[in-house]
Amino acid sequence: MPAHKLAQKIRNRQITSEQLVRIFIKRIKEIQPLVNAMAEDRFEQAIEEAKEIDRVLSKQNIPENYSETNAPLLGVPYTCKESIWVKDMTNSSGLVSRKDFRAPQDSLVVTYMKKAGAILTCTTNIPEATASVESTNYVYGTTFNPYNLSRIAGGSSSGEGCLVSVCGSILGIGSDMAGSIRIPSCFNGVYGHKPTSHLISNDFQYPSFTGLQLDMLAVGPLCRYASDLKLIFKILCGPKFKDFDIDLKKLNFFYMKDLQGCAVVSELSNESRNALNKSIKFLETDLGVKIEEIKLKKFKFCYEMWSSLMCNGINNQEWLDYFTNEIQNPRTELIKSILGVQHEHILPLILFKLSGLSRVHHTEYYIKMLKDLKEEITEIIKDNGIILFPSYPTVAPYHNQTLLSNSMDFMYFGVFNILGVPVTQIPMGLNSQGLPTGIQLIANHNMDLLTIKLAEYFETNLIGWVPPF
C-alpha cells in the first residue's frame, strides 16, 4: 500500500503508527540476513516516536503541526541513505576511517521528512565513498539483489533500492551523482526520481561536493509506488515546490535509442531495448500520442563532459586525489586485496586512485560542449516534452562483474546528471530470468512533475513494481 494511503489510515485510526512501524521493523529484521541492506538501525527511537504520534492523535484537539497539510506522512516509517546526515547516526559512507563518525545534526531533507511526520527506522548501505555501482565496503559489507542474490543491488543508494523492493521500507531517500538513485531503482524494480539540479538541498552529505559538481548532485526519493513520488518530491522541495496541471495528451514525446556511439559504454542488450520499445508502443497505442526519435550527437562525449564537471574544471589529478583521499597507500592496499590480506578499501576505489581513470584533458572544451548540449535539448523538449530513454544496458550484473568490464555503463544515467534535468526511473516488468527491467523518463529543468505524472500513468495502465518474492 502506498505511503500516502498508510498515512490516511493512521490519521483515521484504522491502524496505529506503532503497529505500522513494528511491522516494517520486523520485515527489516527478517530480510537483513539475506540482503544486508541496512547500515544502522534506530528501531527503539522509531517505536517511541510512533507511540507519541498515536498519543497525540488519540486526543480530541490535534495540534496544527499534526494536520494533514503540515504532516502528510504522519506516522509513516521510511529509510535514508547512510551518506546523508541523520543526527547521532553513523555517516561513514563505508569508509573504515569514518566508521565512528556520527552526524552532529540532521540534513535539511531529513528535517523536512521529520516535519512531514515520517519516522526514520534505519539508514541503508552504500558502496565505499558512494563510488561504485556495487554496494560493497568494509564497514557494513555487501548488499545483495533480492531478485537474485548473485546479482548486485546497484549503487550508490543500494540499500534503499533493495529495502524498498523487499518491503522493508515503504519509501527511501537517496542521492544521485551519476545514477545513484536510478540504478538501484532499476536493478530492484522500484521507482526513483532524480530531481532538477539545485531544487532540493544537498547539504550535509559525505563525500561533500562543491562548485560544478553540485550541478550534478541531487537528493530524491525511491518508492514502490509511483503514486507516492509527487508527495515525497513536494516534501523534499520545501518552499521551492510549485504545482501545475498536466494533460499528458498535450505533451510532446521523444525517444533516444542509446548514447550515440559513446566509446566507454556497452551496447544495449535485447531486454533493455525491448523495455524501451514496449514503452513506446504502449504510449502510442494507449495514450494515442506520436513519439519522435531524436539524436543528440554530443551524447557521444557524455563521459568527457561528466568527468570535466567532476574535476570542477581544475587539474584532474587534484580532483582524483580529493575523491580518494582516504586511501593513503593505494599500492599496499592493492597487494593486500590481491593476497586476501585484511585491508580497508574496495578494489574499484583502489584502482581508481592508482590509474586516474577519470583523467580528462581539455575540460574547458567539454564544459563548453555541455553548454551547447543543454541549449540543444532545451530547444527540443521545451517545457512540454518528455524523452523516453534506456536505463542500464543490461539487467543487474553479477557481483564483481563490473570490475572486469562495463565499468562505465553508469553513463546511461550520468548523462542526465550533467544536464541537470529531472529524470524518473520506472520499472517495466521482469525479464525471462525474473530480473527487473526499466526505462528513464526525462523532462526539462523544473518540469519534474511531467515525468512523475507519466510514471503514475505507466503504473496505473501498464505495469509497476513486481515483488521479488
C-alpha positions in Angstrom: 0.0 0.0 0.0 1.4 3.5 -0.9 2.7 5.7 1.9 0.1 8.4 1.4 -2.7 5.8 2.0 -1.0 4.4 5.0 -0.8 7.9 6.4 -4.5 8.3 6.0 -5.2 5.0 7.8 -3.0 6.2 10.7 -4.9 9.6 10.8 -8.2 7.8 10.7 -7.1 5.4 13.5 -7.6 2.3 11.3 -4.0 1.4 12.3 -1.6 2.9 14.8 1.7 4.3 13.8 3.3 2.0 16.4 1.8 -1.0 14.7 3.0 0.1 11.3 6.5 0.9 12.5 6.8 -2.5 14.2 5.6 -4.3 11.0 8.4 -2.7 9.0 11.0 -3.3 11.7 10.0 -6.9 11.8 10.4 -7.1 8.0 13.8 -5.5 8.1 15.0 -8.0 10.7 13.7 -10.9 8.6 15.3 -9.8 5.3 18.6 -8.2 6.6 20.5 -11.6 7.0 19.8 -12.3 3.3 20.2 -8.9 1.5 22.3 -6.8 4.0 20.6 -3.6 3.0 20.6 -1.8 6.4 23.6 0.2 7.7 22.4 1.2 11.2 19.0 0.9 12.9 17.2 3.3 15.3 14.3 0.9 16.0 13.8 1.8 19.6 13.7 5.5 18.9 11.3 4.9 16.0 8.9 3.0 18.2 8.9 5.7 20.8 8.3 8.4 18.1 5.4 6.3 16.8 3.9 6.0 20.3 4.0 9.8 20.7 2.2 10.3 17.4 -0.5 7.8 18.5 -0.9 9.5 21.8 -1.4 12.9 20.2 -3.9 11.5 17.6 -5.9 10.0 20.4 -6.8 13.5 21.7 -9.8 15.4 20.5 -7.9 18.5 19.6 -5.0 17.7 17.3 -2.2 20.4 17.0 -1.8 22.2 13.7 1.6 20.8 13.1 0.0 17.3 13.1 -2.6 18.3 10.4 -2.7 16.5 7.1 -1.5 19.7 5.4 1.6 20.1 7.6 2.3 16.4 8.3 1.2 14.4 5.2 3.3 11.4 6.2 2.4 11.4 9.8 3.5 8.2 11.5 4.8 6.5 8.3 8.2 4.8 8.6 10.9 5.5 6.0 14.7 4.9 5.5 17.6 7.1 4.4 21.0 6.5 2.7 23.8 6.4 5.2 25.9 9.1 3.4 23.2 11.7 4.2 23.4 13.2 7.7 21.0 12.0 10.3 21.7 13.4 13.8 23.5 10.9 16.0 23.7 8.2 13.3 26.8 7.0 11.7 27.9 8.8 8.5 30.9 6.7 7.3 30.0 6.3 3.6 31.5 2.9 4.0 35.0 4.2 4.9 36.7 2.4 7.8 38.4 5.7 8.7 34.9 7.2 9.3 33.2 4.3 11.0 32.9 6.1 14.3 31.8 9.5 12.9 28.3 10.4 13.9 26.4 13.3 12.3 26.0 16.3 14.7 22.8 17.4 13.1 20.1 16.4 10.5 20.4 17.3 6.8 17.7 19.6 5.6 15.9 16.8 3.7 15.8 14.7 6.9 14.4 17.8 8.7 11.7 18.1 6.1 10.8 14.4 6.4 10.6 14.8 10.1 8.4 17.8 9.8 6.1 15.9 7.5 5.6 13.3 10.2 7.7 10.5 8.8 9.6 8.2 11.1 13.1 7.0 10.3 13.7 3.4 11.1 17.2 2.9 9.8 20.0 4.1 7.5 21.0 2.0 4.5 24.1 0.6 2.9 26.2 2.2 0.2 29.4 1.5 -1.7 32.7 2.8 -0.2 32.7 6.6 -0.7 29.5 6.1 -2.8 31.8 5.5 -5.7 30.6 2.3 -7.4 27.5 0.6 -8.8 28.2 -2.3 -6.5 27.4 -1.8 -2.8 30.5 -3.2 -1.0 32.5 -1.7 1.8 34.5 -2.8 4.9 32.1 -1.2 7.4 28.8 -2.8 6.5 29.7 -5.4 3.9 27.9 -6.2 0.6 24.2 -5.6 -0.3 22.5 -8.3 -2.4 19.8 -8.1 -5.1 16.6 -9.5 -3.7 15.6 -10.9 -7.1 18.8 -12.9 -7.3 21.3 -12.9 -4.6 24.2 -13.5 -7.1 23.4 -10.1 -8.6 24.2 -6.6 -7.4 21.7 -4.2 -5.9 23.2 -1.2 -7.7 24.7 1.9 -6.3 25.2 4.1 -4.7 21.7 4.3 -3.0 22.0 0.5 -2.9 20.3 -0.3 0.4 17.5 2.0 -0.3 16.6 0.3 -3.6 16.9 -3.1 -2.1 15.0 -2.4 1.2 12.1 -0.6 -0.6 11.7 -3.5 -3.0 11.6 -6.2 -0.3 9.0 -4.2 1.7 11.5 -3.3 4.5 10.7 0.3 3.8 7.8 2.0 2.2 10.0 4.8 0.8 13.6 5.9 1.0 15.7 9.0 0.5 18.8 8.7 -1.7 21.2 10.9 -3.7 22.2 10.8 -7.3 25.5 11.9 -8.8 25.7 9.5 -11.8 22.6 7.4 -11.5 22.9 6.6 -7.7 19.1 6.8 -7.2 18.1 5.4 -10.6 20.5 2.5 -10.9 19.3 0.8 -7.6 15.7 1.6 -8.6 16.3 -0.1 -11.9 18.0 -3.2 -10.5 15.4 -3.6 -7.7 12.4 -2.9 -9.8 11.1 0.3 -8.0 10.6 3.9 -8.8 13.3 6.6 -8.3 13.4 10.3 -9.1 16.4 12.4 -9.7 15.2 16.0 -9.4 16.2 19.1 -11.3 19.6 20.2 -10.1 19.6 22.6 -7.1 15.9 22.2 -6.5 16.4 20.1 -3.4 19.0 20.7 -0.7 22.3 18.8 -1.0 23.6 19.9 2.4 25.4 17.6 4.9 26.5 14.6 2.9 29.7 12.7 2.7 31.6 12.8 0.4 30.8 16.5 0.1 30.9 18.3 -3.3 31.5 21.8 -4.5 31.3 24.1 -7.5 30.4 22.4 -10.8 30.0 19.1 -9.0 26.8 20.4 -7.3 25.3 20.9 -10.7 25.1 17.1 -11.0 24.2 16.0 -7.5 20.5 15.6 -6.5 18.7 14.2 -3.5 15.5 12.4 -4.2 13.0 9.6 -3.4 12.8 5.9 -4.1 9.5 4.1 -3.6 7.5 1.1 -4.6 4.5 3.1 -5.9 4.6 5.9 -8.4 1.6 7.5 -6.7 4.0 8.4 -3.8 6.6 10.2 -5.9 4.8 13.6 -6.1 4.1 13.8 -2.4 7.7 12.9 -1.4 9.1 15.3 -4.0 6.9 18.1 -2.6 8.1 17.4 0.9 11.8 17.4 -0.1 11.5 20.6 -2.1 10.0 22.5 0.8 9.1 26.1 -0.2 10.5 25.6 -3.7 7.7 23.3 -4.7 5.4 24.5 -7.4 2.4 22.6 -8.6 0.7 22.8 -12.0 -1.9 21.0 -14.1 -0.7 18.4 -16.6 -2.6 16.9 -19.6 -0.4 14.1 -20.9 -2.1 14.0 -24.3 -1.0 17.6 -24.9 2.7 16.9 -24.3 5.3 16.1 -26.9 7.1 12.8 -26.7 10.5 11.8 -27.9 12.8 8.8 -27.6 16.5 8.0 -27.9 17.9 4.6 -28.5 21.4 5.0 -27.0 24.3 7.2 -26.1 25.1 7.9 -29.8 28.3 5.9 -30.1 29.8 6.7 -26.7 33.0 4.7 -26.6 33.1 3.7 -22.9 29.7 2.0 -22.6 28.2 -1.3 -23.6 25.7 -1.9 -26.4 22.1 -2.2 -25.2 21.0 -5.7 -24.5 17.9 -7.0 -26.2 15.9 -6.9 -23.0 16.8 -3.2 -22.4 15.9 -2.4 -25.9 12.7 -4.3 -25.6 11.7 -2.4 -22.5 12.1 0.9 -24.4 10.2 -0.4 -27.4 7.4 -1.7 -25.1 7.0 1.7 -23.5 6.9 3.5 -26.9 4.3 1.1 -28.3 2.2 1.4 -25.1 2.1 5.2 -25.1 1.3 5.4 -28.9 -1.5 2.8 -28.5 -2.9 3.6 -25.1 -2.4 7.4 -24.9 -2.7 8.0 -28.6 0.4 10.1 -28.9 3.1 10.2 -31.5 6.7 9.6 -30.3 9.5 11.0 -32.3 13.1 9.7 -32.4 15.8 12.3 -31.7 19.5 12.1 -31.9 21.8 14.3 -29.8 25.2 13.6 -31.2 27.0 15.3 -28.3 25.9 12.4 -26.1 28.8 10.5 -27.6 31.1 12.6 -25.3 29.0 12.4 -22.2 31.8 10.7 -20.2 34.2 13.5 -21.0 31.7 16.1 -20.0 30.8 14.3 -16.8 34.4 14.0 -15.8 35.0 17.6 -16.6 32.3 18.7 -14.2 33.6 16.2 -11.6 37.0 17.7 -11.6 35.4 21.2 -11.3 37.5 22.5 -14.3 40.7 22.2 -12.2 43.6 19.8 -12.6 42.0 16.4 -12.8 44.6 14.7 -10.6 43.8 17.2 -7.9 40.2 16.2 -8.0 41.1 12.5 -8.1 43.3 12.9 -5.0 40.4 14.6 -3.2 37.9 11.9 -4.1 40.1 9.1 -2.9 42.0 11.0 -0.2 41.2 8.3 2.4 43.5 5.8 0.5 46.9 6.7 1.8 48.8 3.8 0.3 47.0 2.5 -2.8 49.7 0.1 -3.9 49.8 -1.5 -0.5 46.1 -1.8 -0.5 46.1 -3.3 -3.9 48.6 -6.0 -2.9 46.6 -6.8 0.3 43.4 -7.1 -1.8 45.1 -9.5 -4.3 46.5 -11.6 -1.5 43.3 -11.6 0.5 45.0 -9.9 3.4 42.8 -7.7 5.6 42.5 -4.2 4.1 40.2 -1.2 4.3 39.2 -0.2 0.8 37.3 -1.9 -2.0 39.1 -2.7 -5.2 37.3 -0.3 -7.5 38.4 2.7 -5.4 41.9 1.4 -5.2 42.2 1.1 -8.9 40.5 4.4 -9.4 43.2 6.0 -7.2 46.1 4.3 -9.0 45.1 4.7 -12.6 43.4 8.0 -12.7 40.7 6.5 -14.9 38.7 9.7 -14.9 41.5 11.9 -16.2 40.2 14.1 -19.0 42.1 16.8 -20.8 40.6 19.9 -22.3 38.0 20.3 -19.6 37.1 23.8 -20.8 36.3 22.4 -24.2 33.9 19.8 -22.8 32.3 22.3 -20.5 31.6 24.5 -23.5 30.2 21.5 -25.3 27.9 20.8 -22.4 26.6 24.3 -22.5 25.7 23.8 -26.2 24.1 20.5 -25.4 21.9 22.0 -22.7 20.7 24.6 -25.2 20.1 21.9 -27.8 18.0 19.7 -25.6 16.0 22.6 -24.2 15.1 23.7 -27.7 13.7 20.3 -28.4 11.7 19.4 -25.3 10.9 22.9 -24.1 8.5 22.9 -21.1 6.1 20.4 -22.6 8.2 17.5 -23.7 9.3 14.1 -22.3 12.1 11.9 -23.6 12.0 8.1 -23.2 15.5 6.7 -22.7 17.0 3.3 -21.9 18.2 2.6 -18.3 21.2 0.4 -17.7 22.3 -1.5 -20.9 21.7 -4.9 -19.1 19.8 -6.2 -16.1 21.6 -6.2 -12.8 25.1 -7.6 -13.3 26.7 -10.4 -11.2 28.8 -9.4 -8.2 32.2 -8.1 -9.2 31.3 -8.3 -12.9 31.7 -4.5 -13.3 35.3 -4.8 -12.1 36.1 -6.7 -15.2 34.0 -5.0 -17.8 31.3 -2.4 -18.4 32.5 -0.2 -15.6 31.4 3.0 -17.4 27.8 1.8 -18.2 26.6 4.2 -15.5 26.8 6.9 -18.1 23.4 5.9 -19.4 22.3 7.7 -16.2 25.2 10.1 -15.7 24.5 11.9 -19.0 21.4 13.4 -17.3 23.3 14.5 -14.2 25.5 16.7 -16.4 22.4 18.2 -18.0 20.8 18.8 -14.6 17.4 17.8 -15.8 14.8 15.8 -13.9 14.6 12.0 -14.5 12.2 9.4 -13.3 13.3 5.7 -13.4 10.3 3.4 -13.8 10.0 -0.4 -13.8 8.9 -2.3 -16.9 8.5 -5.7 -15.5 10.8 -8.7 -15.2 12.8 -10.5 -17.9 12.8 -14.2 -18.5 15.2 -14.7 -15.6 13.0 -12.9 -13.2 15.2 -9.7 -13.1 13.8 -6.2 -13.3 13.9 -4.1 -16.4 13.1 -0.4 -16.8 13.4 2.9 -18.6 14.1 6.5 -17.8 11.7 9.5 -18.4 13.3 12.9 -18.9 11.9 16.4 -18.9 13.3 19.9 -18.9 14.5 21.9 -15.9 11.9 22.3 -13.2 9.4 20.1 -15.1 9.8 17.2 -12.7 6.0 16.8 -12.4 5.8 15.8 -16.0 7.9 12.7 -15.6 6.3 11.9 -12.3 2.8 12.2 -13.9 3.9 9.9 -16.7 5.3 7.4 -14.2 1.9 7.3 -12.5 0.2 6.7 -15.9 2.5 3.7 -16.6 1.8 2.3 -13.1 -2.0 2.6 -13.4 -2.3 1.4 -17.0 0.6 -0.9 -17.8 2.9 -2.2 -15.0 4.5 -1.2 -11.8 6.6 -2.8 -9.0 6.7 -6.6 -9.3 7.6 -8.2 -5.9 10.8 -10.3 -5.7 9.0 -12.9 -3.6 
